[in-house]
Amino acid sequence: MEELAKRCLKHYQSLNANKQQQIKEGMHDYSLITSMLKPSNEVTLHSRFLCSMLNPKGAHYQGNVFLKLFLKELPAGLRNFIDPDRATIIREKDSIDILVHDGEHALVIENKVYATDQRYQISRYIGCVQRKLFGGEPDVSKRIAVIYLSAKRTNPSKKSESLAGFALIGNILRWKGFAGCKPHPDLPDIQDDLNVEIPFHHVPYFPSLVRWAENCAEKAPAGGIRNAFDEYLLVLKRLEKPKAWRKVMTLDSYAMSLPDMDQREMYAFMVESQTALDRFIAARLFEGLKALFGEVALLERGSFKTLDEDSLYNWLTKKGKDKDWERVGAIFDAPIQPVALVFASEFAYMGAMCERPLWDKECRDANLIHGGGVRSLLRTQLDGVYRFLHYIRKRALQCGIQVASLESEL
């Protein structure tokens, strides 16, 4: 295992050196949009962005340029279905994600990333458009077309009965009616003897929506509008291939780039490291506390559980029955009154001893050593345990306790 660890350490050092050089050169993986929204957010991100750009009267002030480019991505038979000079864009009306109409024709766009299909969904939308845009006209064959814009699926699930009343034959929704009463009031009102056929096409995010965004970025004026499409393309990349979009390589993507035998060694090392991480954190944290306060000082525990390596490991992993991992701590002498350091259920506290516990709601914020979850800090941040020891030292000095310097500060 020692030789394996040495080889893997060399791989990690190589990765880290390459990463630091990339960062120095200005490479990054930042995206404004994905810092606020998940790439898979259908409504708030994708539908709203699409509507804002497809809308000829949108704040981009580019008229119908982006709408025309979108219509070019549709199957040949639908590219002239909507007159872009007369088009209106409606979002989330009657639950329809995006509705494009020109007074004569309506394009119903159902936008799907990961969300499940709702019951009778597409048929309900057709029914609403039939009644509200076309006055209940019985034959809407030449009036309505449906686009199923999806990142993953090509058709609605059969379980959802999304196409109720229709049979999907190729790219056509052929009306077949219902066996009995109409199961939902929003479903279409169409006579069974009419040969109603509505175009239905799947348009994939990849490559169609990507190509649309790229073409729009080329047509957009330099500055904010072009930047918006560039940002949206970053979102699509992250949605298409999670993690593979990264420019600054992470350990897992670096391991995947290695030859097979090196991959296997890195995998074995990461498995071993995963099981050893909590033990290492507990040991390193305890050694740091001994360096700060001295081993003898840590023995004064008062009503708390003894602060040692095993108890820190139990606290970190929540091991043991009856919560015997909770409230591990020590008490230190201070100029005015004793000061306690305690690892409670989620956070660590340090402050003057008084009648109320350090984690009491009236004083907990003042006694918190770190404002977030300590376990997350220790386990997920590359310098977590070392940073946490610095937090403890800083808090101890504020409480009037004389502590040693940490090695990293010398």
PALUM-59338 format. One record per residue: residue number from 1; x, y, z of N, C-alpha, C in turn; residue in three letters. Coordinates in steps of 0.05 Angstrom, whole numbers, m for minus. Layout:
BEGIN
 num    nxx    nyy    nzz   caxx   cayy   cazz    cxx    cyy    czz residu
 NUM      X      Y      Z      X      Y      Z      X      Y      Z    ALA
...
end
This chain:
BEGIN
 num    nxx    nyy    nzz   caxx   cayy   cazz    cxx    cyy    czz residu
   1     16    m24      0      0      0      0     17     25      0    MET
   2     41     23     13     58     47     14     68     55    m14    GLU
   3     75     36    m31     84     42    m58     61     53    m74    GLU
   4     38     42    m71     14     52    m85      9     81    m77    LEU
   5     10     86    m51      5    114    m41     25    133    m53    ALA
   6     51    125    m55     71    142    m67     65    148    m96    LYS
   7     57    128   m111     51    132   m139     27    150   m143    ARG
   8      6    146   m126    m18    162   m128    m12    191   m119    CYS
   9      5    194    m99     13    221    m91     26    236   m114    LEU
  10     43    222   m129     55    235   m152     34    244   m173    LYS
  11     14    226   m177     m8    234   m195    m22    259   m185    HIS
  12    m27    259   m159    m42    282   m147    m25    308   m149    TYR
  13      1    305   m144     18    329   m146     19    339   m175    GLN
  14     19    321   m194     19    329   m222     m7    343   m229    SER
  15    m30    332   m220    m56    344   m224    m56    372   m212    LEU
  16    m47    374   m187    m49    400   m173    m31    421   m186    ASN
  17     m7    413   m195     10    432   m209     m3    442   m235    ALA
  18    m15    423   m250    m29    431   m275    m52    449   m269    ASN
  19    m67    443   m248    m91    459   m241    m82    487   m233    LYS
  20    m61    490   m217    m52    516   m209    m42    533   m233    GLN
  21    m30    520   m252    m21    534   m276    m45    543   m293    GLN
  22    m65    526   m295    m89    534   m309   m103    558   m296    GLN
  23   m105    557   m270   m117    579   m255   m101    605   m258    ILE
  24    m75    602   m257    m57    625   m261    m61    638   m288    LYS
  25    m67    622   m308    m71    632   m335    m99    642   m340    GLU
  26   m115    642   m318   m142    653   m320   m164    634   m327    GLY
  27   m158    608   m329   m179    588   m335   m197    585   m311    MET
  28   m223    580   m316   m242    577   m294   m266    561   m303    HIS
  29   m282    553   m283   m307    538   m288   m331    553   m278    ASP
  30   m329    580   m276   m350    595   m264   m372    601   m285    TYR
  31   m397    599   m276   m420    606   m292   m439    622   m275    SER
  32   m446    646   m284   m464    663   m269   m491    649   m265    LEU
  33   m502    637   m286   m529    625   m284   m529    602   m265    ILE
  34   m509    583   m268   m510    559   m252   m501    565   m223    THR
  35   m490    589   m218   m485    596   m190   m511    601   m175    SER
  36   m533    606   m190   m559    612   m178   m580    591   m182    MET
  37   m578    576   m205   m598    557   m212   m585    531   m221    LEU
  38   m598    508   m217   m588    483   m226   m591    482   m257    LYS
  39   m572    469   m271   m574    467   m300   m600    453   m309    PRO
  40   m612    437   m292   m636    421   m299   m662    436   m293    SER
  41   m660    461   m284   m684    476   m277   m700    483   m302    ASN
  42   m723    469   m306   m738    473   m331   m752    500   m332    GLU
  43   m766    507   m311   m784    530   m312   m769    556   m309    VAL
  44   m755    559   m286   m742    584   m280   m719    590   m298    THR
  45   m705    570   m307   m681    574   m324   m688    571   m354    LEU
  46   m694    546   m363   m695    541   m392   m720    554   m405    HIS
  47   m744    550   m393   m768    561   m406   m767    592   m406    SER
  48   m758    603   m384   m758    632   m383   m737    644   m402    ARG
  49   m714    631   m403   m694    641   m422   m703    639   m450    PHE
  50   m714    616   m458   m724    612   m485   m745    633   m492    LEU
  51   m765    636   m474   m786    656   m479   m775    684   m483    CYS
  52   m756    691   m465   m745    718   m466   m731    724   m493    SER
  53   m718    703   m504   m703    707   m529   m721    702   m554    MET
  54   m740    684   m552   m758    679   m575   m778    702   m579    LEU
  55   m784    717   m558   m803    738   m559   m794    761   m577    ASN
  56   m807    766   m600   m798    788   m618   m799    815   m604    PRO
  57   m816    818   m583   m818    843   m569   m802    843   m543    LYS
  58   m783    824   m541   m768    821   m516   m748    844   m512    GLY
  59   m737    845   m488   m719    867   m481   m692    865   m495    ALA
  60   m688    844   m511   m663    842   m527   m663    861   m550    HIS
  61   m687    870   m559   m691    890   m580   m679    881   m607    TYR
  62   m679    854   m611   m669    843   m637   m692    833   m654    GLN
  63   m717    840   m647   m739    831   m663   m743    801   m663    GLY
  64   m748    790   m687   m754    761   m688   m730    745   m698    ASN
  65   m706    756   m696   m682    742   m706   m678    715   m692    VAL
  66   m681    715   m665   m676    690   m650   m699    671   m654    PHE
  67   m723    681   m658   m746    663   m664   m742    650   m691    LEU
  68   m734    664   m711   m729    653   m737   m708    630   m736    LYS
  69   m687    635   m720   m666    615   m718   m677    590   m704    LEU
  70   m696    594   m685   m708    571   m671   m726    555   m691    PHE
  71   m741    569   m707   m759    556   m726   m743    540   m746    LEU
  72   m719    548   m752   m702    533   m771   m693    506   m759    LYS
  73   m694    504   m733   m686    478   m720   m709    458   m720    GLU
  74   m733    467   m728   m756    449   m728   m755    431   m753    LEU
  75   m770    409   m753   m771    393   m778   m781    409   m801    PRO
  76   m773    401   m825   m778    417   m849   m807    426   m852    ALA
  77   m826    408   m845   m854    414   m849   m865    435   m830    GLY
  78   m850    442   m809   m859    462   m790   m844    488   m791    LEU
  79   m824    490   m807   m807    514   m807   m822    539   m816    ARG
  80   m843    535   m832   m860    558   m841   m888    557   m828    ASN
  81   m891    541   m808   m917    538   m795   m926    564   m781    PHE
  82   m906    579   m770   m911    604   m756   m900    627   m772    ILE
  83   m915    648   m775   m905    673   m788   m890    689   m767    ASP
  84   m863    690   m768   m848    704   m747   m854    734   m746    PRO
  85   m864    746   m767   m870    774   m767   m896    780   m751    ASP
  86   m912    760   m746   m937    764   m732   m938    748   m705    ARG
  87   m915    736   m698   m915    717   m676   m917    731   m648    ALA
  88   m930    717   m631   m932    725   m602   m923    701   m585    THR
  89   m908    707   m565   m898    686   m547   m912    688   m520    ILE
  90   m922    666   m510   m936    665   m484   m923    643   m468    ILE
  91   m916    650   m443   m903    630   m425   m921    623   m402    ARG
  92   m923    597   m397   m938    586   m373   m967    595   m372    GLU
  93   m980    598   m395  m1008    604   m395  m1023    578   m398    LYS
  94  m1042    572   m379  m1056    546   m378  m1036    524   m376    ASP
  95  m1013    529   m362   m992    510   m356   m976    502   m380    SER
  96   m981    514   m403   m965    509   m427   m938    523   m424    ILE
  97   m917    507   m427   m890    519   m422   m885    543   m440    ASP
  98   m888    538   m466   m884    560   m486   m905    557   m508    ILE
  99   m919    578   m514   m938    578   m535   m931    600   m555    LEU
 100   m927    592   m580   m921    611   m602   m944    611   m621    VAL
 101   m956    635   m625   m979    635   m644   m978    661   m660    HIS
 102   m990    660   m684   m990    683   m702  m1018    691   m709    ASP
 103  m1038    681   m694  m1066    687   m700  m1079    666   m717    GLY
 104  m1064    652   m734  m1074    631   m751  m1065    604   m742    GLU
 105  m1041    602   m730  m1029    577   m723  m1017    579   m695    HIS
 106  m1016    556   m681  m1005    556   m654   m985    533   m651    ALA
 107   m962    540   m641   m941    520   m636   m939    516   m605    LEU
 108   m947    492   m596   m946    485   m568   m919    472   m562    VAL
 109   m904    484   m545   m877    474   m539   m877    464   m510    ILE
 110   m874    438   m507   m871    426   m480   m842    422   m475    GLU
 111   m832    435   m454   m803    435   m448   m798    415   m426    ASN
 112   m782    394   m431   m776    373   m412   m746    369   m408    LYS
 113   m737    371   m383   m710    363   m377   m711    336   m363    VAL
 114   m719    337   m337   m721    312   m321   m749    308   m310    TYR
 115   m765    329   m309   m791    327   m296   m809    305   m310    ALA
 116   m826    293   m294   m844    273   m305   m867    286   m321    THR
 117   m878    271   m339   m901    281   m354   m926    280   m336    ASP
 118   m941    302   m338   m966    303   m322   m989    289   m337    GLN
 119  m1009    281   m322  m1031    266   m334  m1046    283   m355    ARG
 120  m1051    271   m378  m1066    284   m400  m1052    310   m410    TYR
 121  m1027    314   m404  m1014    340   m407  m1016    351   m436    GLN
 122  m1006    338   m455  m1006    348   m483  m1034    352   m493    ILE
 123  m1051    332   m488  m1079    334   m497  m1094    357   m484    SER
 124  m1088    362   m459  m1101    385   m445  m1092    411   m458    ARG
 125  m1067    413   m465  m1057    437   m478  m1070    442   m505    TYR
 126  m1073    420   m520  m1087    423   m546  m1116    432   m542    ILE
 127  m1129    421   m522  m1156    429   m516  m1159    459   m509    GLY
 128  m1140    468   m492  m1141    496   m484  m1136    515   m507    CYS
 129  m1117    508   m525  m1111    525   m548  m1135    524   m567    VAL
 130  m1147    501   m571  m1171    498   m588  m1193    517   m580    GLN
 131  m1198    518   m554  m1221    534   m545  m1213    564   m543    ARG
 132  m1189    570   m532  m1183    598   m526  m1171    614   m549    LYS
 133  m1159    600   m568  m1147    614   m591  m1164    612   m616    LEU
 134  m1178    589   m618  m1192    583   m643  m1222    578   m639    PHE
 135  m1232    589   m617  m1261    589   m612  m1275    562   m613    GLY
 136  m1261    541   m606  m1273    515   m605  m1276    502   m633    GLY
 137  m1262    513   m652  m1262    502   m680  m1258    471   m679    GLU
 138  m1275    455   m690  m1274    426   m686  m1250    413   m700    PRO
 139  m1241    423   m723  m1219    411   m737  m1195    430   m735    ASP
 140  m1176    423   m718  m1153    440   m714  m1128    428   m727    VAL
 141  m1132    410   m746  m1109    396   m759  m1088    416   m770    SER
 142  m1098    438   m782  m1079    457   m794  m1074    481   m776    LYS
 143  m1083    479   m752  m1081    502   m734  m1059    498   m712    ARG
 144  m1056    473   m703  m1039    468   m680  m1017    448   m687    ILE
 145   m994    452   m676   m972    433   m678   m958    432   m650    ALA
 146   m947    409   m644   m935    405   m617   m906    398   m620    VAL
 147   m889    412   m604   m861    406   m603   m854    396   m575    ILE
 148   m843    372   m574   m834    360   m548   m804    366   m546    TYR
 149   m797    388   m533   m769    397   m530   m758    383   m506    LEU
 150   m740    364   m510   m731    348   m487   m702    343   m488    SER
 151   m690    342   m464   m661    336   m461   m656    306   m462    ALA
 152   m675    290   m453   m671    261   m451   m691    244   m466    LYS
 153   m717    249   m461   m738    232   m473   m746    241   m500    ARG
 154   m757    223   m517   m766    230   m543   m796    232   m545    THR
 155   m811    219   m526   m840    220   m526   m849    221   m497    ASN
 156   m873    231   m492   m884    229   m465   m888    200   m456    PRO
 157   m886    195   m431   m890    167   m421   m919    158   m425    SER
 158   m922    133   m431   m949    122   m435   m965    122   m409    LYS
 159   m951    119   m387   m964    119   m361   m978    145   m355    LYS
 160   m968    167   m365   m980    193   m359  m1006    198   m375    SER
 161  m1010    182   m396  m1033    187   m414  m1033    215   m424    GLU
 162  m1009    226   m428  m1006    254   m437  m1020    259   m464    SER
 163  m1022    238   m481  m1033    242   m507  m1062    230   m509    LEU
 164  m1076    232   m487  m1103    220   m485  m1121    230   m508    ALA
 165  m1134    210   m520  m1152    217   m543  m1139    215   m569    GLY
 166  m1112    214   m569  m1097    213   m594  m1081    187   m596    PHE
 167  m1074    179   m620  m1055    158   m625  m1031    170   m638    ALA
 168  m1007    165   m628   m983    176   m640   m973    157   m661    LEU
 169   m976    165   m686   m967    149   m709   m946    164   m723    ILE
 170   m921    155   m720   m899    170   m732   m896    197   m718    GLY
 171   m899    218   m734   m898    245   m723   m926    259   m725    ASN
 172   m946    243   m723   m974    253   m724   m990    244   m700    ILE
 173  m1004    262   m688  m1024    256   m668  m1051    253   m682    LEU
 174  m1061    228   m684  m1086    223   m698  m1108    220   m678    ARG
 175  m1129    235   m681  m1151    234   m662  m1166    207   m664    TRP
 176  m1170    195   m640  m1185    170   m639  m1208    171   m619    LYS
 177  m1209    193   m603  m1231    197   m584  m1228    181   m559    GLY
 178  m1249    181   m542  m1248    168   m516  m1269    146   m515    PHE
 179  m1263    126   m500  m1282    104   m495  m1300    113   m472    ALA
 180  m1321    127   m478  m1339    137   m457  m1336    167   m454    GLY
 181  m1340    177   m430  m1340    206   m425  m1311    217   m425    CYS
 182  m1309    242   m432  m1283    256   m432  m1272    257   m403    LYS
 183  m1248    246   m398  m1239    243   m370  m1229    269   m357    PRO
 184  m1226    290   m373  m1217    316   m361  m1229    339   m378    HIS
 185  m1239    360   m364  m1253    381   m379  m1236    397   m399    PRO
 186  m1210    397   m394  m1192    412   m412  m1185    397   m438    ASP
 187  m1192    372   m440  m1185    356   m463  m1201    367   m488    LEU
 188  m1191    362   m512  m1203    373   m536  m1232    364   m540    PRO
 189  m1247    381   m553  m1275    374   m562  m1274    369   m592    ASP
 190  m1271    344   m599  m1268    337   m628  m1287    314   m634    ILE
 191  m1302    317   m655  m1320    295   m663  m1303    271   m673    GLN
 192  m1312    248   m665  m1297    223   m672  m1296    218   m702    ASP
 193  m1315    229   m717  m1315    223   m746  m1297    242   m762    ASP
 194  m1285    262   m748  m1267    280   m762  m1239    268   m762    LEU
 195  m1226    270   m785  m1199    259   m788  m1178    280   m779    ASN
 196  m1178    286   m753  m1160    306   m743  m1132    295   m738    VAL
 197  m1112    308   m750  m1084    299   m748  m1067    324   m741    GLU
 198  m1053    322   m718  m1037    345   m709  m1007    337   m709    ILE
 199   m990    353   m722   m961    346   m722   m950    346   m693    PRO
 200   m934    325   m688   m920    322   m663   m891    315   m668    PHE
 201   m873    331   m659   m844    326   m664   m828    329   m639    HIS
 202   m809    311   m636   m790    313   m614   m766    330   m625    HIS
 203   m759    351   m610   m735    367   m617   m716    364   m593    VAL
 204   m693    352   m597   m675    347   m575   m658    372   m567    PRO
 205   m653    374   m541   m634    395   m532   m608    392   m546    TYR
 206   m599    367   m549   m573    361   m561   m576    345   m587    PHE
 207   m571    357   m610   m556    382   m614   m573    406   m621    PRO
 208   m600    403   m624   m616    425   m636   m616    450   m619    SER
 209   m620    448   m593   m621    472   m577   m593    485   m574    LEU
 210   m573    468   m573   m545    478   m572   m539    493   m598    VAL
 211   m547    481   m620   m542    495   m646   m556    521   m648    ARG
 212   m581    522   m638   m596    547   m638   m582    568   m622    TRP
 213   m573    561   m598   m559    580   m580   m533    590   m593    ALA
 214   m519    572   m606   m494    579   m620   m499    599   m643    GLU
 215   m520    593   m659   m527    611   m681   m536    638   m671    ASN
 216   m551    638   m649   m560    663   m637   m537    680   m627    CYS
 217   m517    666   m615   m493    680   m605   m479    694   m628    ALA
 218   m478    681   m651   m465    692   m675   m480    717   m685    GLU
 219   m506    716   m684   m523    738   m694   m526    761   m674    LYS
 220   m523    755   m649   m527    775   m628   m506    796   m628    ALA
 221   m514    821   m621   m493    842   m619   m474    836   m596    PRO
 222   m450    845   m599   m430    841   m578   m439    854   m553    ALA
 223   m432    842   m530   m440    852   m505   m459    835   m490    GLY
 224   m479    847   m477   m497    832   m459   m513    810   m472    GLY
 225   m524    814   m496   m541    794   m509   m524    770   m517    ILE
 226   m501    775   m530   m483    753   m537   m473    738   m513    ARG
 227   m467    753   m492   m457    741   m467   m479    723   m455    ASN
 228   m504    731   m458   m526    715   m447   m527    688   m461    ALA
 229   m524    688   m487   m524    662   m501   m499    646   m495    PHE
 230   m476    659   m491   m452    644   m483   m456    631   m456    ASP
 231   m469    645   m438   m475    634   m411   m494    611   m413    GLU
 232   m514    614   m431   m533    592   m434   m520    567   m446    TYR
 233   m501    571   m464   m486    548   m475   m471    534   m453    LEU
 234   m460    548   m434   m447    536   m411   m466    518   m396    LEU
 235   m491    528   m392   m511    513   m378   m517    487   m393    VAL
 236   m520    489   m419   m526    465   m435   m503    445   m434    LEU
 237   m479    454   m434   m456    436   m432   m457    421   m405    LYS
 238   m463    435   m384   m464    422   m358   m488    403   m356    ARG
 239   m509    409   m370   m532    391   m370   m527    366   m386    LEU
 240   m513    369   m408   m508    346   m426   m488    327   m414    GLU
 241   m466    337   m403   m445    319   m392   m436    329   m365    LYS
 242   m450    321   m344   m442    330   m317   m413    323   m312    PRO
 243   m398    343   m302   m370    341   m295   m351    342   m319    LYS
 244   m360    331   m342   m342    331   m365   m338    359   m377    ALA
 245   m354    378   m369   m352    405   m379   m329    420   m366    TRP
 246   m319    410   m344   m298    425   m329   m273    430   m346    ARG
 247   m263    455   m345   m238    461   m357   m215    456   m337    LYS
 248   m219    465   m312   m199    460   m291   m205    432   m280    VAL
 249   m187    413   m285   m192    385   m280   m194    379   m250    MET
 250   m213    362   m243   m216    352   m216   m203    325   m213    THR
 251   m201    315   m189   m187    290   m184   m201    267   m199    LEU
 252   m228    266   m198   m242    244   m210   m239    244   m241    ASP
 253   m241    268   m253   m238    270   m282   m209    265   m290    SER
 254   m190    273   m273   m162    267   m279   m157    237   m278    TYR
 255   m169    223   m258   m165    194   m256   m177    181   m280    ALA
 256   m200    191   m290   m212    179   m314   m195    183   m339    MET
 257   m177    203   m339   m160    208   m362   m135    190   m363    SER
 258   m130    176   m341   m106    160   m339   m109    133   m354    LEU
 259    m87    120   m361    m88     93   m372   m102     74   m352    PRO
 260   m112     52   m363   m128     33   m347   m115     24   m321    ASP
 261    m90     17   m321    m76      7   m297    m73     29   m277    MET
 262    m67     53   m286    m65     76   m268    m92     83   m256    ASP
 263   m113     80   m273   m140     85   m263   m146     66   m240    GLN
 264   m140     40   m244   m145     20   m223   m131     27   m197    ARG
 265   m105     36   m200    m90     43   m176   m102     67   m162    GLU
 266   m110     87   m177   m123    111   m166   m149    104   m152    MET
 267   m164     86   m165   m190     77   m153   m185     63   m127    TYR
 268   m166     45   m126   m159     30   m101   m151     50    m79    ALA
 269   m135     69    m87   m125     89    m68   m148    106    m57    PHE
 270   m166    115    m75   m189    132    m66   m207    116    m47    MET
 271   m212     90    m53   m228     74    m35   m215     72     m8    VAL
 272   m189     66     m7   m175     65     18   m175     92     32    GLU
 273   m172    113     17   m171    140     29   m198    147     41    SER
 274   m220    139     27   m247    145     37   m251    134     65    GLN
 275   m242    109     69   m247     97     95   m227    108    116    THR
 276   m205    119    107   m185    129    126   m189    159    132    ALA
 277   m205    173    117   m207    202    120   m216    210    148    LEU
 278   m237    198    158   m247    207    184   m227    201    207    ASP
 279   m213    179    204   m192    173    224   m170    194    223    ARG
 280   m162    201    199   m141    221    196   m150    248    207    PHE
 281   m175    256    201   m185    282    211   m184    282    241    ILE
 282   m194    261    254   m195    259    283   m167    261    295    ALA
 283   m148    246    282   m121    246    293   m107    273    289    ALA
 284   m111    285    265    m98    311    260   m110    333    277    ARG
 285   m137    332    281   m150    352    298   m140    350    326    LEU
 286   m138    325    336   m129    322    364   m100    331    367    PHE
 287    m83    324    348    m55    333    349    m54    364    349    GLU
 288    m71    376    333    m71    406    332    m80    418    358    GLY
 289   m101    406    371   m110    416    397    m89    412    419    LEU
 290    m75    390    418    m53    386    437    m31    407    433    LYS
 291    m25    414    408     m5    434    402    m14    461    412    ALA
 292    m39    467    411    m50    493    420    m51    495    450    LEU
 293    m62    475    463    m69    478    492    m52    460    510    PHE
 294    m38    441    499    m24    421    515    m42    398    522    GLY
 295    m31    374    523    m47    350    528    m60    350    555    GLU
 296    m46    360    575    m57    360    602    m82    377    604    VAL
 297    m82    400    590   m105    418    591   m130    406    580    ALA
 298   m126    388    561   m149    375    547   m163    354    565    LEU
 299   m150    347    587   m161    327    605   m183    338    624    LEU
 300   m182    365    627   m202    378    645   m228    380    629    GLU
 301   m247    361    634   m270    360    617   m296    369    630    ARG
 302   m296    372    656   m321    380    670   m343    360    664    GLY
 303   m366    371    655   m389    354    649   m389    343    621    SER
 304   m368    350    606   m367    340    578   m354    313    576    PHE
 305   m355    301    553   m341    276    549   m312    281    542    LYS
 306   m295    263    549   m266    267    546   m258    273    517    THR
 307   m242    293    514   m234    302    488   m208    287    481    LEU
 308   m210    266    465   m187    251    455   m193    243    426    ASP
 309   m174    228    415   m176    221    386   m201    204    381    GLU
 310   m206    184    398   m229    166    394   m255    181    396    ASP
 311   m257    199    416   m282    214    419   m287    233    396    SER
 312   m266    245    386   m269    262    362   m277    246    338    LEU
 313   m267    222    335   m275    205    313   m305    197    316    TYR
 314   m313    191    340   m342    184    345   m359    208    339    ASN
 315   m350    232    347   m366    256    342   m367    262    312    TRP
 316   m345    258    298   m344    264    270   m362    244    254    LEU
 317   m363    219    262   m378    199    247   m404    192    261    THR
 318   m410    204    284   m434    199    299   m436    169    306    LYS
 319   m415    158    315   m414    130    323   m423    127    352    LYS
 320   m432    103    358   m439     97    386   m468    101    391    GLY
 321   m478     87    412   m506     88    420   m511    110    440    LYS
 322   m536    117    443   m545    137    464   m530    163    461    ASP
 323   m523    170    436   m510    196    431   m485    200    448    LYS
 324   m469    179    452   m445    183    468   m423    197    453    ASP
 325   m429    205    428   m411    221    412   m415    251    416    TRP
 326   m437    258    430   m444    287    432   m429    300    455    GLU
 327   m424    326    452   m413    343    473   m387    333    484    ARG
 328   m369    330    466   m341    324    473   m327    351    478    VAL
 329   m313    354    500   m301    380    505   m281    381    527    GLY
 330   m271    405    532   m251    411    553   m256    438    564    ALA
 331   m246    443    589   m249    469    602   m221    480    608    ILE
 332   m218    505    602   m192    518    605   m193    542    625    PHE
 333   m171    547    639   m170    570    656   m167    595    639    ASP
 334   m181    616    648   m180    642    634   m180    664    655    ALA
 335   m171    689    649   m168    710    669   m194    716    685    PRO
 336   m217    715    672   m241    723    686   m257    699    696    ILE
 337   m263    681    678   m277    657    685   m270    634    666    GLN
 338   m273    609    675   m265    587    657   m279    588    630    PRO
 339   m265    578    610   m275    577    583   m276    548    573    VAL
 340   m298    542    560   m302    514    550   m301    513    520    ALA
 341   m290    491    510   m290    484    482   m307    458    480    LEU
 342   m328    459    464   m345    435    463   m354    429    434    VAL
 343   m353    404    427   m363    395    401   m391    384    406    PHE
 344   m411    400    398   m439    392    403   m450    375    381    ALA
 345   m476    374    378   m488    356    358   m480    362    329    SER
 346   m479    388    322   m473    396    295   m449    415    293    GLU
 347   m446    432    313   m427    453    312   m407    452    336    PHE
 348   m386    468    334   m367    470    356   m369    498    368    ALA
 349   m368    499    395   m371    525    409   m347    529    428    TYR
 350   m341    555    433   m321    562    452   m329    588    465    MET
 351   m330    588    491   m338    613    505   m337    609    535    GLY
 352   m342    631    549   m341    631    578   m363    613    590    ALA
 353   m356    598    610   m376    581    624   m395    598    640    MET
 354   m421    592    637   m441    606    653   m464    586    658    CYS
 355   m486    596    669   m508    578    675   m521    566    650    GLU
 356   m521    582    628   m533    572    603   m512    557    587    ARG
 357   m519    536    573   m500    521    556   m490    540    534    PRO
 358   m467    534    524   m455    550    502   m472    551    478    LEU
 359   m489    531    474   m505    529    449   m534    540    454    TRP
 360   m538    552    477   m564    564    483   m570    585    462    ASP
 361   m595    588    454   m602    606    432   m594    635    437    LYS
 362   m592    643    463   m585    671    469   m556    677    466    GLU
 363   m539    656    465   m510    661    464   m496    644    443    CYS
 364   m511    627    429   m498    607    411   m483    621    389    ARG
 365   m493    642    377   m480    656    355   m453    667    363    ASP
 366   m452    678    388   m427    690    397   m406    668    403    ALA
 367   m416    644    410   m397    623    418   m389    604    395    ASN
 368   m403    606    372   m397    589    349   m369    594    339    LEU
 369   m354    573    336   m327    575    326   m328    579    295    ILE
 370   m346    564    283   m349    566    254   m378    568    248    HIS
 371   m386    586    230   m414    591    225   m428    569    210    GLY
 372   m414    550    198   m428    529    183   m425    502    197    GLY
 373   m434    481    183   m431    454    194   m402    446    195    GLY
 374   m392    439    219   m363    433    222   m356    408    207    VAL
 375   m373    387    208   m366    362    194   m363    367    164    ARG
 376   m379    384    152   m377    390    124   m350    404    118    SER
 377   m343    423    135   m318    437    132   m294    417    133    LEU
 378   m294    400    152   m272    381    156   m270    360    134    LEU
 379   m293    353    123   m293    331    103   m292    340     74    ARG
 380   m300    364     68   m302    372     40   m283    394     31    THR
 381   m271    408     50   m253    430     43   m224    420     44    GLN
 382   m209    427     23   m182    416     21   m164    423     45    LEU
 383   m169    446     57   m154    455     81   m171    456    106    ASP
 384   m193    440    106   m213    443    127   m203    440    155    GLY
 385   m188    418    161   m180    414    189   m160    435    198    VAL
 386   m143    444    179   m123    464    186   m137    491    191    TYR
 387   m156    498    174   m170    523    177   m186    523    203    ARG
 388   m198    500    209   m214    497    234   m196    502    259    PHE
 389   m172    491    258   m154    495    281   m147    525    284    LEU
 390   m145    539    262   m140    568    263   m164    582    275    HIS
 391   m188    574    268   m212    585    280   m212    582    310    TYR
 392   m205    558    319   m204    552    348   m183    570    361    ILE
 393   m160    572    350   m138    588    361   m147    618    364    ARG
 394   m160    628    343   m169    656    343   m190    660    365    LYS
 395   m208    641    367   m229    644    388   m217    641    416    ARG
 396   m197    624    419   m185    621    445   m171    647    454    ALA
 397   m157    660    435   m144    685    441   m165    707    449    LEU
 398   m187    707    435   m209    726    442   m219    721    470    GLN
 399   m218    696    479   m228    689    506   m206    693    528    CYS
 400   m182    702    520   m161    707    539   m144    683    546    GLY
 401   m145    662    530   m129    638    535   m103    640    520    ILE
 402    m81    634    534    m55    634    522    m52    607    507    GLN
 403    m47    609    481    m44    585    464    m19    587    448    VAL
 404     m9    564    439     15    564    423      8    570    394    ALA
 405     29    576    378     25    581    350     23    554    336    SER
 406      8    553    314      7    529    297     30    529    278    LEU
 407     38    505    269     62    503    252     59    520    227    GLU
 408     35    522    216     31    537    191     34    567    195    SER
 409     34    576    220     37    604    226     65    612    232    GLU
 410     83    592    235    111    598    242    127    607    218    LEU
end
